[in-house]
Amino acid sequence: MTGSAHGGDRRAASRRTGIPEERIIDFSASISPAGVPGTVRQILHQHEKDLPHYPQPHAEELCAAVEKRYRLEKGSVICGNGSTELIYLIPRALRPKRVLLTSPTFSEYERACRLGGSRLVHHPLMREDDFRVSAGDMIRALQGKGGGKSDACSMAFLCNPNNPTGQLLSRKKVLEIAEAARKIRCYLVVDEAFIDFCPGHSVANEVRKNPWLIVLRSLTKFYALAGIRAGYAVLSPDLAEKVRQNKEPWTVNSLAQKAGIASLKDRSYEEKAQRVVAREKTFIERSLESAGIQFIPSQANYYLLRMKNARKVAAGLERKGILVRDCSNFRGLDGSWLRIAVRTRKENKILMQELPVAASGDTI
């Protein structure tokens, strides 16, 4: 796939290939294959009447719904136009001097911090260890080479499970890093955009014990709401108020707020989505192994694949109306990596038929 820093641009692919947008199968964006919850569809229809009116300025009802669902402190949640808005808001509000970023990871952390004037410290993850995060190594990187106050970082981003690798750091290990960050007065921003696909590992409830811990969550991925855009941050109430003072009003529209509240209440959808993803992951893994295509074990709804000429493979698939994510623009990766999402069985079968053909002679 070419021409985009991210996946999910079916319209651009349609212009490039001449294939109608509705016929393009998008494996480049990691969205739940269970589709939009039925409860959300009903809510959107019911609240069309709200369109002429302004939404709540700071999505107060959605914030309260998040706090109730996850038993969080009152005033600890900030909602945004997807979690990406909050990735930009937090460095802008807190002005960290030195920010630690692992690589490879989501590219918007780096861009957001550069715009805020922060100095970046890169912590590369090792291919030989499937790009796993080592808590001990990350803590040492947080503290800086000299171990003195001037060498320490003032903010760090940790994507868990990591994008694009799908690697999950256990809750215990994340909390070890968070405690080390607290001791050196460093904000640890844990991006849990995909944590709903591996429940039980979120650290959002730990924010009340550690004011230096910030957790980002997304409603986009798990609830298939990419077109609506809704996410939130969990911070200590005092810190949330400080960040909120730097935030524009009305960034979460009325329908997104209603959809978010409905999603949080839909437990049956959550169970369905987890079942569907688990089943399809088994199918994909067996298919990749059978085709001899290398992949990084993943706890999320996507896989990082390794092949000799990934960009050529991505371009070949696109000509057939199949989008995959060329990962060559991730820091720490080169042109031998692709990311594929977990989709429906029908779509996964198509990809698993076409991918070995496109990769013929190019696998490592």
C-alpha positions as CSV (number, residue, x, y, z in Angstrom):
1,M,0.0,0.0,0.0
2,T,1.3,3.4,-0.9
3,G,0.5,7.0,-0.4
4,S,-0.7,6.9,3.3
5,A,1.0,7.0,6.6
6,H,-1.8,4.8,8.0
7,G,-4.1,2.1,6.8
8,G,-7.8,2.3,6.1
9,D,-7.9,4.6,3.0
10,R,-10.2,2.6,0.7
11,R,-11.1,5.7,-1.3
12,A,-7.5,6.5,-2.3
13,A,-7.0,2.8,-3.2
14,S,-10.1,2.9,-5.4
15,R,-8.8,6.0,-7.2
16,R,-5.4,4.2,-7.8
17,T,-6.8,0.9,-9.0
18,G,-10.2,1.8,-10.5
19,I,-11.8,-0.8,-8.3
20,P,-15.1,0.4,-6.7
21,E,-14.6,1.3,-3.0
22,E,-17.3,-1.1,-1.9
23,R,-15.4,-4.1,-3.5
24,I,-12.1,-3.4,-1.7
25,I,-11.3,-5.6,1.2
26,D,-9.4,-3.6,3.8
27,F,-6.9,-5.6,5.9
28,S,-4.8,-2.5,6.5
29,A,-7.0,-1.2,9.4
30,S,-7.4,-3.3,12.4
31,I,-11.1,-3.0,13.1
32,S,-13.3,-5.6,14.8
33,P,-14.7,-8.2,12.3
34,A,-17.8,-8.5,14.4
35,G,-19.0,-5.2,12.9
36,V,-20.9,-2.3,14.4
37,P,-23.0,-3.3,17.5
38,G,-26.7,-3.5,16.7
39,T,-27.4,-1.4,19.8
40,V,-25.2,1.3,18.3
41,R,-27.1,1.2,15.0
42,Q,-30.4,1.7,16.8
43,I,-29.0,4.6,18.9
44,L,-27.7,6.4,15.8
45,H,-31.1,6.2,14.2
46,Q,-32.9,7.3,17.3
47,H,-30.7,10.4,17.8
48,E,-30.7,11.8,14.2
49,K,-32.9,14.5,15.7
50,D,-29.9,15.8,17.7
51,L,-27.9,16.7,14.6
52,P,-29.1,20.4,14.5
53,H,-27.9,20.9,18.1
54,Y,-24.4,21.2,19.6
55,P,-23.1,18.2,21.5
56,Q,-22.0,18.4,25.2
57,P,-18.8,20.5,25.1
58,H,-16.7,17.9,26.9
59,A,-18.8,14.7,26.4
60,E,-19.7,14.8,30.0
61,E,-22.3,11.9,29.8
62,L,-19.8,9.7,27.9
63,C,-17.1,10.4,30.5
64,A,-19.5,9.5,33.3
65,A,-20.4,6.3,31.5
66,V,-16.8,5.3,31.2
67,E,-16.2,6.1,34.9
68,K,-19.2,4.0,35.9
69,R,-18.3,1.0,33.6
70,Y,-14.8,0.7,34.8
71,R,-15.3,2.0,38.4
72,L,-13.0,5.0,37.9
73,E,-12.7,8.1,40.0
74,K,-15.1,10.9,39.2
75,G,-13.5,13.5,37.0
76,S,-10.7,11.1,35.8
77,V,-11.8,10.7,32.2
78,I,-11.4,13.0,29.2
79,C,-13.1,12.0,25.9
80,G,-11.7,12.8,22.5
81,N,-12.2,12.5,18.8
82,G,-10.6,9.1,18.9
83,S,-7.6,8.5,21.2
84,T,-5.4,10.1,18.6
85,E,-6.7,13.6,19.6
86,L,-5.6,12.8,23.1
87,I,-2.2,11.6,22.0
88,Y,-1.6,15.1,20.7
89,L,-3.4,16.9,23.6
90,I,-1.4,15.3,26.4
91,P,2.1,16.4,25.3
92,R,0.7,19.8,24.4
93,A,-0.8,20.2,27.9
94,L,2.1,18.7,29.9
95,R,5.1,19.9,27.9
96,P,7.5,17.0,28.6
97,K,11.2,17.8,27.9
98,R,12.4,14.3,27.2
99,V,10.0,11.6,25.9
100,L,10.9,7.9,25.6
101,L,9.4,6.0,22.6
102,T,9.9,2.4,21.8
103,S,10.3,1.3,18.2
104,P,8.5,0.0,16.3
105,T,5.3,1.5,17.6
106,F,2.4,3.8,16.6
107,S,3.9,6.8,14.7
108,E,1.6,9.5,16.0
109,Y,3.4,9.5,19.4
110,E,6.6,10.8,17.7
111,R,4.8,13.4,15.6
112,A,2.7,14.7,18.6
113,C,5.8,15.1,20.8
114,R,7.9,16.8,18.1
115,L,5.1,19.3,17.5
116,G,5.3,20.0,21.3
117,G,9.0,20.6,21.1
118,S,10.0,17.6,23.2
119,R,13.3,15.9,22.8
120,L,12.8,12.2,21.8
121,V,14.7,9.3,23.2
122,H,14.2,6.1,21.1
123,H,14.3,2.7,22.7
124,P,14.6,0.0,19.9
125,L,12.9,-3.3,20.4
126,M,14.8,-6.4,19.2
127,R,13.8,-8.4,16.1
128,E,15.4,-11.5,17.7
129,D,13.0,-11.3,20.6
130,D,9.9,-10.7,18.4
131,F,10.0,-7.0,19.3
132,R,8.9,-7.7,22.9
133,V,9.2,-4.9,25.5
134,S,11.5,-5.7,28.4
135,A,10.3,-4.0,31.6
136,G,13.8,-3.9,33.0
137,D,15.3,-2.4,29.8
138,M,12.5,0.2,29.5
139,I,13.0,1.3,33.1
140,R,16.7,1.8,32.5
141,A,15.9,3.8,29.4
142,L,13.5,5.9,31.5
143,Q,16.1,6.6,34.1
144,G,18.7,7.7,31.4
145,K,22.3,6.6,30.9
146,G,23.7,8.6,33.7
147,G,20.9,7.8,36.1
148,G,20.8,11.5,37.2
149,K,17.8,13.7,37.2
150,S,18.9,15.6,34.0
151,D,19.2,12.3,32.1
152,A,15.7,11.0,33.1
153,C,12.7,11.1,30.8
154,S,9.7,13.2,31.8
155,M,7.2,11.2,29.7
156,A,7.1,7.8,28.0
157,F,4.6,6.1,25.6
158,L,3.9,2.4,25.9
159,C,1.5,0.9,23.4
160,N,0.0,-2.3,24.9
161,P,-0.6,-4.5,23.0
162,N,1.9,-2.8,20.7
163,N,1.0,-1.6,17.2
164,P,2.2,-3.0,14.7
165,T,3.7,-6.1,16.5
166,G,0.7,-7.3,18.5
167,Q,2.9,-8.1,21.5
168,L,1.3,-7.7,24.9
169,L,3.2,-6.8,28.1
170,S,1.6,-8.3,31.1
171,R,-0.3,-6.1,33.6
172,K,2.3,-6.9,36.2
173,K,5.2,-5.7,34.0
174,V,3.4,-2.5,33.0
175,L,2.8,-1.7,36.6
176,E,6.5,-2.2,37.3
177,I,7.3,0.3,34.6
178,A,4.6,2.7,36.0
179,E,6.1,2.5,39.5
180,A,9.6,3.2,38.2
181,A,8.2,6.2,36.3
182,R,6.4,7.5,39.4
183,K,9.7,7.5,41.4
184,I,11.5,9.7,38.8
185,R,8.3,11.8,38.2
186,C,7.9,10.7,34.7
187,Y,4.5,10.4,33.1
188,L,3.9,6.9,31.6
189,V,1.2,7.0,28.9
190,V,-0.1,3.5,28.3
191,D,-2.0,3.3,25.0
192,E,-4.6,0.5,25.4
193,A,-6.3,1.0,22.0
194,F,-6.4,-2.8,21.4
195,I,-6.6,-4.0,25.0
196,D,-10.3,-5.1,24.6
197,F,-9.0,-7.9,22.5
198,C,-7.1,-9.3,25.4
199,P,-9.2,-8.4,28.5
200,G,-7.8,-8.5,32.0
201,H,-4.6,-6.7,31.2
202,S,-5.8,-3.1,31.4
203,V,-4.1,-0.8,34.0
204,A,-6.8,1.9,33.9
205,N,-7.9,1.2,37.4
206,E,-4.4,1.7,38.7
207,V,-4.4,5.4,37.8
208,R,-6.1,6.2,41.2
209,K,-2.9,4.8,42.9
210,N,-0.4,6.5,40.6
211,P,-0.9,10.1,39.4
212,W,2.0,9.7,37.0
213,L,0.1,7.0,35.0
214,I,-2.1,7.9,32.1
215,V,-4.1,5.4,30.2
216,L,-5.6,5.8,26.7
217,R,-8.5,3.7,25.4
218,S,-10.2,3.6,22.1
219,L,-13.8,2.8,21.1
220,T,-12.8,2.7,17.4
221,K,-11.1,-0.7,17.2
222,F,-13.1,-3.1,19.3
223,Y,-16.5,-1.7,18.5
224,A,-15.9,-1.0,14.8
225,L,-16.5,2.7,15.1
226,A,-13.6,4.0,13.0
227,G,-15.9,6.4,11.1
228,I,-17.3,8.0,14.2
229,R,-14.1,8.6,16.2
230,A,-14.3,8.2,20.0
231,G,-11.7,7.5,22.6
232,Y,-10.8,8.5,26.1
233,A,-8.0,9.1,28.6
234,V,-7.9,8.1,32.2
235,L,-5.8,10.4,34.5
236,S,-5.8,11.4,38.1
237,P,-8.6,14.0,38.6
238,D,-6.2,16.8,39.3
239,L,-4.1,16.0,36.2
240,A,-7.3,15.5,34.1
241,E,-8.4,19.1,35.0
242,K,-5.0,20.5,34.0
243,V,-5.1,18.7,30.6
244,R,-8.8,19.6,30.1
245,Q,-7.9,23.3,30.3
246,N,-5.8,22.8,27.1
247,K,-8.6,21.0,25.2
248,E,-10.9,22.4,22.6
249,P,-14.7,22.0,23.3
250,W,-17.1,20.0,21.1
251,T,-14.5,17.6,19.6
252,V,-16.7,14.6,20.2
253,N,-19.9,14.9,18.1
254,S,-23.4,14.0,19.4
255,L,-23.7,10.7,17.6
256,A,-20.3,9.6,18.7
257,Q,-21.2,10.3,22.3
258,K,-24.4,8.3,22.1
259,A,-22.7,5.5,20.3
260,G,-19.9,5.4,22.9
261,I,-22.4,5.1,25.7
262,A,-24.3,2.3,24.0
263,S,-21.1,0.4,23.2
264,L,-20.0,0.4,26.8
265,K,-23.3,-1.2,27.9
266,D,-23.3,-3.9,25.2
267,R,-21.7,-6.9,27.0
268,S,-23.1,-9.4,24.6
269,Y,-21.3,-7.7,21.7
270,E,-18.1,-7.8,23.7
271,E,-18.4,-11.6,24.1
272,K,-19.3,-12.1,20.4
273,A,-16.4,-10.0,19.2
274,Q,-13.9,-11.8,21.3
275,R,-15.2,-15.2,20.1
276,V,-15.1,-14.1,16.5
277,V,-11.5,-12.8,16.7
278,A,-10.2,-15.8,18.6
279,R,-11.7,-18.2,16.0
280,E,-10.4,-16.2,13.0
281,K,-7.0,-15.8,14.5
282,T,-6.7,-19.6,14.7
283,F,-7.6,-19.9,11.0
284,I,-5.1,-17.2,10.0
285,E,-2.3,-18.6,12.0
286,R,-2.8,-22.1,10.6
287,S,-3.0,-20.7,7.1
288,L,0.2,-18.6,7.5
289,E,2.1,-21.6,8.9
290,S,0.8,-23.8,6.0
291,A,2.0,-21.2,3.5
292,G,5.4,-20.9,5.2
293,I,4.9,-17.1,5.9
294,Q,6.7,-15.8,9.0
295,F,4.6,-13.8,11.5
296,I,5.1,-12.4,15.0
297,P,2.8,-14.0,17.6
298,S,0.0,-11.5,18.4
299,Q,-2.4,-10.9,21.2
300,A,-4.3,-8.4,19.2
301,N,-6.5,-8.5,16.1
302,Y,-3.7,-8.1,13.6
303,Y,-0.4,-9.8,12.6
304,L,3.0,-8.5,11.6
305,L,4.3,-10.6,8.7
306,R,7.9,-10.8,7.4
307,M,8.7,-11.3,3.7
308,K,11.5,-10.3,1.4
309,N,9.7,-7.7,-0.7
310,A,6.7,-6.6,1.4
311,R,6.0,-3.4,-0.6
312,K,5.8,-5.4,-3.9
313,V,3.5,-7.9,-2.2
314,A,1.3,-5.1,-0.9
315,A,1.1,-3.5,-4.3
316,G,0.2,-6.8,-6.0
317,L,-2.6,-7.4,-3.5
318,E,-3.9,-3.9,-3.9
319,R,-4.3,-4.5,-7.7
320,K,-6.6,-7.3,-6.7
321,G,-8.6,-5.1,-4.3
322,I,-7.0,-6.3,-1.1
323,L,-5.3,-3.7,1.2
324,V,-2.6,-4.7,3.7
325,R,-0.4,-2.3,5.7
326,D,3.1,-1.7,4.3
327,C,5.1,-1.2,7.5
328,S,8.2,0.3,6.0
329,N,7.4,3.7,7.5
330,F,7.5,2.4,11.0
331,R,10.7,3.4,12.8
332,G,12.6,0.2,13.4
333,L,11.1,-1.7,10.5
334,D,12.2,-1.9,6.9
335,G,10.6,-3.0,3.6
336,S,10.2,-6.6,4.7
337,W,7.2,-6.2,6.9
338,L,3.4,-6.2,6.4
339,R,0.6,-5.9,8.9
340,I,-2.7,-7.7,8.3
341,A,-5.9,-7.3,10.2
342,V,-8.2,-10.2,11.4
343,R,-11.4,-9.9,9.4
344,T,-14.4,-12.2,8.6
345,R,-13.9,-15.8,7.6
346,K,-15.0,-15.1,4.0
347,E,-12.5,-12.2,3.7
348,N,-9.7,-14.1,5.6
349,K,-10.1,-17.0,3.1
350,I,-9.6,-14.6,0.2
351,L,-6.5,-13.1,1.7
352,M,-5.0,-16.5,2.6
353,Q,-5.5,-17.6,-1.0
354,E,-4.0,-14.5,-2.6
355,L,-1.2,-13.7,-0.1
356,P,0.9,-16.8,-0.9
357,V,0.6,-16.2,-4.6
358,A,1.6,-12.5,-4.2
359,A,4.5,-13.5,-1.9
360,S,5.6,-16.4,-4.1
361,G,9.4,-16.3,-4.3
362,D,9.5,-13.3,-1.8
363,T,9.2,-15.0,1.6
364,I,12.3,-15.0,3.8
